């Protein structure tokens, strides 16, 4: 009997990428799905809107390792930006 994973998305995105050297310089959307751990169609929509840096070769989306690294760092910085308490004291609303 094979035990099923409790996490329904455990294998949805394939084998997780654990080594930076494992990431090719330029990669396709299937690899981006594994790297970003997002659904294929979500990544396509974000590419079309210019939210994720990508380019097309023919009909296929391609990604540069350095661009995606910058994108991930920007997402982290946006999510965890420091709170400016002086703005709060002056009555300005916090942006989320």
C-alpha positions, 0 to 999 in steps of 0.5 A: 500500500502506498501512502498518499501525501497529505499535501494535495500540491506535493507533486503538482509542481514536480521535484523542488529545486534545491540547488542554485547551480541546478537552474539553467541560464535560460529555461522554459515555462515547465522549469519556471513552474517548478522554480516559482511553484505556481500554476502554469496558467498563472505564470503565463498570465503574469508573463503576458501582463509583464509581471514576470520578466520573460520573452518568447521564442516562437510561441514558447515563453523563456526566462533568464535565470538572472531576471527571475532571481531579481523578480523573486528578490523584488517579491521578497522585498515588497512583501517584507518592506519595513514599516515607516512608523513616522508615516503612521504617526502622521496619519498616512495609511500603510500600503499593503 
